[in-house]
Amino acid sequence: MRRLLLAVPAALLVAACTTDASDFKGQTEDFINDDSDVEALFDGADISDASCTSPDSTDVGSEYTCTAEAEGIGTIRFDAVIDAENSFSVTPAL
């Protein structure tokens, strides 16, 4: 899976090998939990317990939400969108 930090403030783009909505959900949760770029957005805080809703479809433009726990910060909400075939972006909802 290829990950790229975009110039857009706090937006993360991920290429995913996915075929259905539950795959997007699981891969987004894994990305939020494991990606160092996500931790860097929160001054290196450990990010854990990511949980996402499943998108209603896998069509480009489908949106879904996630939450995760950031050590020393608390619960963070993320907005996710399927931005291309087999790709999603994640943005902290600040």
For each residue, the residues with C-beta under 8 A, 3 or more apart:
1: 14 15 16 17 27 31
2: 14 15
3: 12 13 14 15 31 35 37
4: 12 13 14
5: 12 13 37
6: 11 12 13 89
7:
8: 11 91
9:
10: 41 91 92 94
11: 6 8 89 90 91
12: 3 4 5 6 31 35 37 38 89 90 91
13: 3 4 5 6 83 87 88 89
14: 1 2 3 4 27 28 31 87 88 89 90
15: 1 2 3 86 87
16: 1 23 24 27 86 87 88
17: 1 27 86
18: 23 24 27 58 86
19: 23 58
20: 23 24 58
21: 24 25 54 55 56 57 58
22: 25 26 54
23: 16 18 19 20 26 27
24: 16 18 20 21 27 28 52 54 55 58 64 80 82 88
25: 21 22 28 29 52 53 54 55 64
26: 22 23 29 30
27: 1 14 16 17 18 23 24 30 31 88
28: 14 24 25 31 32 50 52 64 66 80 88 90
29: 25 26 32 33 50 51 52 66
30: 26 27 33 34 50
31: 1 3 12 14 27 28 34 35 38 90
32: 28 29 35 38 47 50 52 66 68 78 90
33: 29 30 47 48 49 50 68
34: 30 31
35: 3 12 31 32 38 39
36: 39 40
37: 3 5 12 40 41
38: 12 31 32 35 41 42 47 90
39: 35 36 42 44 45 46 47
40: 36 37 43 44
41: 10 37 38 92
42: 38 39 45 47 70 73 76 92
43: 40
44: 39 40
45: 39 42 70 71 72 73
46: 39 70 71
47: 32 33 38 39 42 50 68 69 70 71 76
48: 33 68 69 71
49: 33 68 69
50: 28 29 30 32 33 47 66 67 68 78
51: 29 66 67 68
52: 24 25 28 29 32 64 65 66 78 80
53: 25 64 65 66
54: 21 22 24 25 64
55: 21 24 25 58 62 63 64 80 82
56: 21 62 64
57: 21 62
58: 18 19 20 21 24 55 62 82
59: 62 82
60: 82 83 84 85
61: 81 82 83
62: 55 56 57 58 59 81 82
63: 55 79 80 81 82
64: 24 25 28 52 53 54 55 56 80 81
65: 52 53 77 78 79 80 93
66: 28 29 32 50 51 52 53 77 78 80 90
67: 50 51 75 76 77 78
68: 32 33 47 48 49 50 51 75 76 78
69: 47 48 49 74 75 76
70: 42 45 46 47 73 74 75 76
71: 45 46 47 48
72: 45
73: 42 45 70 76
74: 69 70
75: 67 68 69 70
76: 42 47 67 68 69 70 73 92 93
77: 65 66 67 92 93
78: 32 50 52 65 66 67 68 90 91 92 93
79: 63 65 90 91 92 93
80: 24 28 52 55 63 64 65 66 88 89 90 91
81: 61 62 63 64 88 89
82: 24 55 58 59 60 61 62 63 87 88
83: 13 60 61 87 88 89
84: 60 87
85: 60
86: 15 16 17 18
87: 13 14 15 16 82 83 84
88: 13 14 16 24 27 28 80 81 82 83
89: 6 11 12 13 14 80 81 83
90: 11 12 14 28 31 32 38 66 78 79 80
91: 8 10 11 12 78 79 80
92: 10 41 42 76 77 78 79
93: 65 76 77 78 79
94: 10
